[in-house]
Amino acid sequence: MADTIAGRYTLIDPIARGGSGSVWRAWDGRLQQLCAAKVLRQRDSADLLRFAREQSVKLDHPHVLAPYGWAAEDEHVVIAMPLVHGGTLESALLDNGAASAELTEEVLAQLLRALQFVHAQGWVHRDVKPGNLMLESTGTGRPHVFLSDFGIAVRVQDARLTRTGTVVGTPGYLPPEAYGLADPAPALDLYAAGITALRMLDPALEPEGSLGPADARAVVGEQGDLAEHLAALLTPDPALRRNAAVAVLDALTVGSAARTFDPALTRDGEPFEIFDVLDPLPEPWATRVREGWEGPDGSGGAAPATGGAAWAAAGGAEDGGPDTVASGAVTPGGRGAATPQSHVPGAPGAATGRESHPRPTGPAGAAATTTETLAAPQAPPDPAPPRRRRGGALTGLLLGLVGLTALLVGYLLLDPLGSARQAPGPGATTSPTPSPAPTSSPEPTASGPVQLEQVCEDIGGGRQECYFRVP
């Protein structure tokens, strides 16, 4: 198996294994975060149908853990889910023993809120049990429950995908009407929620058939609100069960503030601890996730978008096979069973994927944008700048000529030594002419320009030499 599937999900270490697949802690290269990757094989049509239903469930609720994306490459299919560190409720019961009534009420309240939301979206889960309830690692504090594993979930209005005469679900969690081959309905999940609460009070309970209100009171062992709540959830009439569940949820919600969990307790009064069941990230992954990773090919990457408090769906991978059997029989699923097997139809060798989240932005996206910008072809240069440069040079040349001309004119006008004397014609002879005696020149006044006097002298040959002087 390749370390990276479909160029996106890089497998780090296995969390749980099952008969038809395994759950891995993985790195989602597109979202830059840790996730739980359920890896399956495309070899069974029933598994493909389960996968198609599971990956199509897009539910957003604080107590619902649904897949957010998938990918397929060659014979491998991956379902991606948020990562949770506390394991399943089944494993917590095995570690701690029976839960106290207070702890049972809190878990039941959160489970009923999740089911209320799922049912309002038109879905029936059909496999509610401790092995499909994930827990956040809250220690001995207030628990946080996630309903997971929608592999056999179905929409109420959709056509049934099961064959006539087939019962779908886990033995001991099915109400009486399920054995009568009734259509899936929310009341089925409410009955399973009641059995889950009984299992919290008595983990050794292994019901062989459907239980009723009297069984609930017997397991609780004392009269009180909890006994009556569970009796209402196990009533044989589906309509009465659904109506009673609304009152049970209201009562449990009102009493939530009084449940302090300092600490959470077992039924024997010992601390009930929900600890981190995942091993520390192996190196170099611990460093990569902490400091940011450049990806499997070393090109681009960013720090993870989520920290160590990410969510996970590792539960139930211990189940050895589907819980669906024909002709009214039900195959028992192992306690603590994990996610049912699921696949996606797709052509071998094709890499496809779908997700409910928008494409993330951040350092990785910025790096990609920069690369595309540098690789883009350059536009041809604008011819306007050269024209503007030629015009500027011409203007400068003209201004220079004007300035030079002004200097020359000024020089000629102010030269008192005879710059304007006429040159002799060809063949003329010149004779020295005594210079006129110097005369005193009055100082020019600052009130106006200097006046020049023209003086002409006969130089022979009918020619004269003229010049200007200050009078």
Wavefront OBJ file of the C-alpha trace (Angstrom):
o trace
v 0.000 0.000 0.000
v 1.331 3.444 -0.922
v 2.079 5.831 1.907
v 0.107 8.577 0.161
v -3.249 7.776 -1.461
v -4.560 9.880 -4.350
v -1.807 12.401 -3.714
v -3.649 13.687 -0.650
v -3.899 11.336 2.346
v -0.543 10.282 3.795
v -0.911 7.364 6.226
v 1.049 7.723 9.474
v 0.151 4.839 11.807
v -2.782 2.413 12.213
v -5.414 3.135 14.843
v -7.617 0.053 14.442
v -8.054 -2.859 12.059
v -11.051 -4.836 10.857
v -12.084 -7.589 8.491
v -12.312 -5.444 5.369
v -10.165 -2.436 6.141
v -8.341 -0.381 8.734
v -8.383 3.071 10.288
v -5.198 5.134 10.167
v -4.020 8.385 11.614
v -3.225 10.342 8.462
v -2.193 13.734 7.142
v -4.613 15.507 4.812
v -2.311 17.328 2.417
v -5.063 19.474 0.967
v -6.465 20.759 4.275
v -3.059 20.613 6.013
v -4.333 18.811 9.101
v -4.374 15.437 10.833
v -7.360 13.213 10.188
v -8.629 9.668 10.613
v -8.472 7.780 7.314
v -10.590 4.659 6.937
v -8.820 2.582 4.256
v -10.907 -0.034 2.435
v -10.609 -2.251 -0.610
v -12.867 -2.102 -3.673
v -13.835 -5.736 -3.841
v -17.376 -6.114 -2.469
v -20.529 -4.458 -3.829
v -22.162 -4.346 -0.394
v -19.149 -2.483 0.983
v -19.320 -0.080 -1.937
v -22.952 0.688 -1.155
v -22.085 1.260 2.485
v -19.303 3.617 1.500
v -21.512 5.510 -0.956
v -24.007 6.163 1.829
v -21.414 7.007 4.475
v -19.466 9.498 2.383
v -22.693 11.212 1.300
v -23.656 12.127 4.876
v -22.659 15.776 5.394
v -23.828 16.653 8.902
v -22.449 19.500 11.002
v -23.311 19.232 14.696
v -21.241 19.362 17.926
v -22.132 15.726 18.702
v -22.022 14.224 15.186
v -18.848 12.864 13.573
v -19.435 12.395 9.853
v -17.008 11.932 6.932
v -15.837 15.142 5.263
v -14.063 13.723 2.199
v -12.938 10.654 0.318
v -10.506 9.551 -2.352
v -9.857 6.420 -4.415
v -6.691 5.190 -6.088
v -6.227 1.784 -7.695
v -7.805 -0.754 -5.330
v -7.780 1.514 -2.271
v -10.575 3.750 -1.002
v -10.137 6.279 1.799
v -12.855 7.952 3.876
v -11.534 10.960 5.793
v -12.953 12.019 9.149
v -11.858 14.378 11.915
v -9.573 12.814 14.507
v -10.790 12.105 18.068
v -8.391 10.960 20.777
v -10.616 9.425 23.447
v -11.624 6.186 21.721
v -15.099 4.676 21.810
v -17.594 4.496 24.639
v -17.240 0.717 24.419
v -13.509 0.875 25.137
v -14.065 3.387 27.971
v -16.503 0.982 29.637
v -13.998 -1.839 29.304
v -11.338 0.341 30.949
v -13.428 1.865 33.744
v -16.372 -0.466 34.318
v -20.005 0.588 34.768
v -20.729 4.314 34.717
v -22.616 6.221 37.389
v -26.213 7.326 36.854
v -25.052 10.934 36.498
v -22.515 10.055 33.789
v -25.083 7.895 31.991
v -27.599 10.752 31.953
v -25.041 13.158 30.438
v -23.994 10.748 27.677
v -27.637 9.925 26.912
v -28.528 13.629 26.696
v -25.746 14.316 24.187
v -26.662 11.236 22.165
v -30.323 12.246 21.992
v -29.349 15.740 20.849
v -27.258 14.224 18.062
v -30.099 11.927 17.014
v -32.602 14.779 17.088
v -30.398 16.659 14.602
v -29.755 13.630 12.375
v -33.450 12.770 12.246
v -34.341 16.381 11.428
v -32.060 16.082 8.376
v -34.038 13.061 7.204
v -31.525 10.359 8.217
v -31.846 7.210 10.301
v -28.520 5.978 11.698
v -29.587 2.323 12.222
v -26.472 1.326 14.191
v -26.430 3.272 17.467
v -24.293 1.432 20.050
v -21.332 2.130 22.378
v -18.861 1.042 19.704
v -20.102 3.838 17.417
v -19.944 6.617 20.003
v -16.606 8.428 20.011
v -15.339 10.328 23.040
v -13.069 13.316 23.352
v -10.204 12.736 25.790
v -11.618 14.794 28.673
v -10.015 12.868 31.547
v -12.393 12.771 34.517
v -14.240 15.907 33.401
v -17.559 16.262 31.608
v -17.634 13.828 28.666
v -18.100 14.899 25.058
v -19.813 12.360 22.808
v -19.790 12.091 19.001
v -22.196 9.891 17.060
v -20.126 8.280 14.299
v -20.177 5.520 11.680
v -22.902 6.289 9.151
v -22.080 3.242 7.012
v -25.608 1.839 7.092
v -27.453 5.132 7.599
v -30.364 5.717 5.241
v -32.643 8.591 4.349
v -36.245 8.040 5.285
v -37.517 9.112 1.850
v -34.924 7.125 -0.127
v -35.629 3.713 -1.600
v -34.385 0.930 0.639
v -31.131 -0.651 -0.490
v -31.633 -3.806 1.568
v -33.281 -6.920 0.189
v -36.747 -7.988 1.250
v -36.564 -10.202 4.317
v -33.296 -8.657 5.539
v -32.756 -7.199 9.013
v -30.055 -4.539 9.281
v -28.420 -3.620 12.571
v -26.563 -5.032 15.555
v -28.284 -7.765 17.620
v -29.533 -6.579 21.007
v -29.969 -2.983 19.779
v -32.942 -3.646 17.467
v -36.521 -2.859 18.579
v -39.378 -5.337 18.086
v -40.600 -3.647 14.882
v -37.207 -4.202 13.197
v -37.794 -7.968 13.230
v -41.136 -7.311 11.566
v -39.215 -5.810 8.622
v -40.621 -2.324 9.176
v -39.144 0.553 7.204
v -36.305 2.405 8.926
v -37.621 5.146 11.196
v -36.204 7.434 13.932
v -37.834 5.299 16.628
v -35.312 2.565 15.763
v -32.407 4.790 16.821
v -34.179 5.884 20.016
v -34.556 2.288 21.137
v -30.844 1.680 20.491
v -30.030 4.797 22.545
v -31.927 3.301 25.488
v -29.986 0.026 25.203
v -26.720 2.000 25.022
v -27.591 3.698 28.324
v -28.351 0.316 29.910
v -24.959 -0.946 28.720
v -23.309 1.991 30.487
v -24.954 0.932 33.748
v -24.206 -2.762 33.135
v -21.434 -3.386 30.546
v -21.935 -7.149 30.936
v -25.499 -6.894 29.619
v -25.933 -9.020 26.479
v -29.565 -8.846 25.398
v -30.536 -11.702 23.101
v -33.828 -10.157 22.037
v -35.720 -6.922 22.444
v -35.952 -5.533 25.968
v -38.847 -3.591 27.454
v -39.629 -1.056 30.192
v -39.488 -3.690 32.948
v -35.972 -4.693 31.887
v -34.882 -1.066 32.026
v -36.146 -0.624 35.591
v -34.461 -3.852 36.626
v -31.062 -2.786 35.291
v -31.268 0.641 36.942
v -32.152 -1.144 40.165
v -33.969 1.736 41.852
v -36.927 3.952 41.231
v -36.138 7.369 39.868
v -36.059 9.587 36.828
v -33.355 7.627 35.024
v -35.303 4.365 35.317
v -38.408 5.993 33.856
v -36.456 7.702 31.083
v -34.970 4.406 29.922
v -38.296 2.628 30.272
v -39.849 5.237 27.959
v -37.127 4.714 25.332
v -37.711 0.938 25.379
v -41.482 1.031 25.042
v -42.633 -1.399 22.291
v -44.808 1.174 20.490
v -42.625 3.215 18.069
v -44.980 6.216 18.121
v -45.045 6.364 21.927
v -41.276 5.903 22.000
v -40.682 8.874 19.721
v -43.009 11.148 21.668
v -41.460 10.067 24.958
v -37.941 10.808 23.683
v -38.783 14.510 23.379
v -39.792 14.671 27.046
v -36.729 12.655 28.084
v -34.360 15.025 26.243
v -36.031 18.068 27.794
v -35.694 16.633 31.287
v -32.052 15.631 30.797
v -31.199 19.045 29.365
v -32.733 20.847 32.333
v -30.703 18.706 34.738
v -27.427 19.184 32.844
v -26.309 22.184 34.935
v -26.551 20.145 38.133
v -24.148 17.504 36.805
v -20.717 18.747 37.868
v -18.303 15.837 37.076
v -15.670 16.800 39.598
v -14.711 14.076 38.876
v -16.852 11.801 36.701
v -17.503 8.554 38.582
v -18.120 4.894 37.943
v -21.089 3.139 39.452
v -18.797 2.057 42.308
v -17.741 5.641 43.050
v -14.288 5.473 41.431
v -13.063 8.098 38.929
v -14.213 7.416 35.374
v -11.381 8.591 33.118
v -11.515 9.109 29.368
v -7.869 9.342 28.381
v -6.002 9.719 25.108
v -5.913 6.266 23.542
v -3.642 7.258 20.629
v 0.089 6.781 20.816
v 2.298 9.867 20.450
v 2.986 10.808 16.866
v 6.101 9.003 15.610
v 9.092 10.960 14.397
v 9.567 12.702 12.082
v 5.802 13.292 12.039
v 5.692 14.895 15.470
v 8.165 17.525 14.278
v 6.461 17.943 10.914
v 3.044 18.550 12.453
v 4.471 20.881 15.097
v 6.606 22.956 12.725
v 4.740 22.497 9.444
v 5.317 19.998 6.669
v 6.323 20.526 3.051
v 4.363 17.540 1.787
v 5.396 14.105 0.487
v 7.277 15.597 -2.455
v 8.830 18.454 -0.522
v 6.950 21.079 -2.526
v 4.856 23.489 -0.532
v 3.153 23.064 2.809
v 2.196 24.848 5.961
v 1.665 24.385 9.645
v -1.323 22.174 10.444
v -4.673 23.895 10.561
v -5.707 22.007 13.668
v -3.805 21.206 16.795
v -3.638 18.206 19.060
v -7.304 18.554 19.982
v -8.382 17.233 16.593
v -11.197 14.705 16.245
v -11.066 11.064 15.109
v -13.181 8.146 14.026
v -11.150 5.140 14.980
v -13.970 3.269 16.646
v -15.384 -0.004 15.623
v -12.714 -1.300 13.289
v -12.623 -4.481 15.339
v -15.821 -5.635 13.708
v -15.079 -8.531 11.468
v -17.781 -7.985 8.888
v -21.074 -6.382 8.004
v -24.020 -6.627 10.364
v -26.442 -7.369 7.544
v -27.744 -10.900 6.976
v -30.495 -12.197 4.730
v -33.687 -14.105 5.628
v -34.366 -12.332 8.880
v -31.108 -13.386 10.573
v -28.710 -10.930 12.146
v -25.002 -11.502 12.426
v -23.745 -10.478 15.836
v -21.133 -7.746 15.780
v -18.325 -7.783 18.295
v -18.686 -5.431 21.214
v -16.621 -2.380 20.600
v -17.159 -2.932 16.914
v -15.967 -0.130 14.801
v -16.946 1.543 11.661
v -18.787 -0.688 9.209
v -16.965 -1.442 6.013
v -17.576 0.947 3.157
v -16.257 1.565 -0.333
v -16.669 3.873 -3.247
v -17.354 2.805 -6.793
v -14.657 3.923 -9.151
v -12.543 2.747 -12.013
v -9.284 1.100 -10.962
v -6.334 3.377 -11.278
v -8.444 6.516 -11.125
v -7.805 9.033 -8.412
v -10.980 10.849 -7.426
v -12.223 12.704 -4.394
v -15.015 14.772 -2.959
v -15.271 16.866 0.162
v -17.669 19.201 1.929
v -15.155 21.845 2.985
v -14.065 24.725 0.876
v -10.574 24.730 -0.502
v -8.344 26.053 2.266
v -6.292 29.219 2.005
v -3.055 29.919 3.771
v 0.687 29.553 3.285
v 0.332 26.531 1.032
v -2.208 28.248 -1.191
v -0.073 31.366 -1.282
v 2.973 29.370 -2.395
v 1.009 27.784 -5.201
v -0.259 31.159 -6.366
v 3.274 32.556 -6.425
v 4.511 29.636 -8.510
v 1.742 30.095 -11.042
v 2.482 33.812 -11.298
v 6.180 33.269 -11.987
v 5.459 30.652 -14.612
v 2.918 32.770 -16.514
v 4.021 34.116 -19.951
v 5.107 37.752 -19.940
v 2.977 40.294 -21.875
v 4.646 42.148 -24.798
v 6.151 45.539 -23.822
v 3.996 48.612 -24.314
v 5.329 50.727 -27.212
v 4.162 53.958 -25.526
v 7.165 54.323 -23.151
v 9.750 54.419 -26.009
v 7.720 57.159 -27.748
v 7.579 59.122 -24.545
v 11.363 58.781 -24.182
v 12.064 60.083 -27.769
v 9.765 63.085 -27.249
v 11.535 63.958 -24.024
v 14.979 63.882 -25.699
v 13.835 66.152 -28.526
v 12.372 68.656 -26.110
v 15.618 68.721 -24.149
v 17.622 69.329 -27.340
v 15.428 72.265 -28.382
v 15.664 73.824 -24.953
v 19.454 73.482 -25.094
v 19.624 75.219 -28.492
v 17.399 78.065 -27.308
v 19.600 78.557 -24.276
v 22.786 78.530 -26.360
v 21.319 81.067 -28.780
v 20.354 83.381 -25.925
v 23.898 83.255 -24.560
v 25.396 84.061 -27.962
v 23.083 87.048 -28.513
v 23.872 88.390 -25.075
v 27.565 88.058 -25.739
v 27.357 89.961 -29.035
v 25.283 92.768 -27.589
v 27.540 93.356 -24.623
v 30.952 93.107 -26.339
v 32.543 96.665 -26.267
v 35.679 95.719 -28.224
v 34.205 95.701 -31.672
v 32.696 92.317 -32.195
v 30.491 94.013 -34.803
v 33.404 95.530 -36.902
v 33.139 94.869 -40.595
v 35.809 92.603 -42.008
v 37.907 93.966 -44.941
v 37.160 92.788 -48.428
v 39.419 90.613 -50.511
v 42.707 92.175 -51.577
v 42.471 95.012 -49.071
v 45.503 96.037 -47.126
v 45.390 97.018 -43.619
v 47.412 99.611 -41.849
v 47.811 100.028 -38.257
v 45.512 102.571 -36.856
v 46.429 104.261 -33.693
v 44.143 103.525 -30.938
v 42.144 106.439 -29.808
v 43.174 108.028 -26.615
v 41.346 106.684 -23.757
v 38.584 108.834 -22.574
v 36.820 108.789 -19.360
v 33.477 107.142 -19.571
v 30.742 108.107 -17.298
v 29.537 105.401 -15.045
v 26.322 103.888 -16.304
v 23.399 104.604 -14.147
v 21.241 101.945 -12.758
v 18.177 103.711 -14.069
v 18.357 102.250 -17.631
v 20.399 100.442 -20.318
v 23.829 101.643 -21.577
v 23.751 103.751 -24.827
v 26.449 102.988 -27.434
v 27.848 105.479 -29.998
v 28.836 104.361 -33.528
v 32.198 105.690 -34.783
v 33.420 105.249 -38.405
v 36.981 105.847 -39.683
v 38.321 106.027 -43.265
v 40.778 103.193 -43.922
v 41.452 103.946 -47.577
v 40.113 102.582 -50.774
v 36.794 104.138 -50.128
v 36.193 101.833 -47.185
v 35.420 102.612 -43.603
v 35.769 100.715 -40.395
v 32.986 101.257 -37.921
v 32.659 100.237 -34.316
v 30.635 101.076 -31.245
v 31.860 102.864 -28.163
v 30.471 104.177 -24.985
v 29.987 107.961 -25.398
l 1 2 3 4 5 6 7 8 9 10 11 12 13 14 15 16 17 18 19 20 21 22 23 24 25 26 27 28 29 30 31 32 33 34 35 36 37 38 39 40 41 42 43 44 45 46 47 48 49 50 51 52 53 54 55 56 57 58 59 60 61 62 63 64 65 66 67 68 69 70 71 72 73 74 75 76 77 78 79 80 81 82 83 84 85 86 87 88 89 90 91 92 93 94 95 96 97 98 99 100 101 102 103 104 105 106 107 108 109 110 111 112 113 114 115 116 117 118 119 120 121 122 123 124 125 126 127 128 129 130 131 132 133 134 135 136 137 138 139 140 141 142 143 144 145 146 147 148 149 150 151 152 153 154 155 156 157 158 159 160 161 162 163 164 165 166 167 168 169 170 171 172 173 174 175 176 177 178 179 180 181 182 183 184 185 186 187 188 189 190 191 192 193 194 195 196 197 198 199 200 201 202 203 204 205 206 207 208 209 210 211 212 213 214 215 216 217 218 219 220 221 222 223 224 225 226 227 228 229 230 231 232 233 234 235 236 237 238 239 240 241 242 243 244 245 246 247 248 249 250 251 252 253 254 255 256 257 258 259 260 261 262 263 264 265 266 267 268 269 270 271 272 273 274 275 276 277 278 279 280 281 282 283 284 285 286 287 288 289 290 291 292 293 294 295 296 297 298 299 300 301 302 303 304 305 306 307 308 309 310 311 312 313 314 315 316 317 318 319 320 321 322 323 324 325 326 327 328 329 330 331 332 333 334 335 336 337 338 339 340 341 342 343 344 345 346 347 348 349 350 351 352 353 354 355 356 357 358 359 360 361 362 363 364 365 366 367 368 369 370 371 372 373 374 375 376 377 378 379 380 381 382 383 384 385 386 387 388 389 390 391 392 393 394 395 396 397 398 399 400 401 402 403 404 405 406 407 408 409 410 411 412 413 414 415 416 417 418 419 420 421 422 423 424 425 426 427 428 429 430 431 432 433 434 435 436 437 438 439 440 441 442 443 444 445 446 447 448 449 450 451 452 453 454 455 456 457 458 459 460 461 462 463 464 465 466 467 468 469 470 471
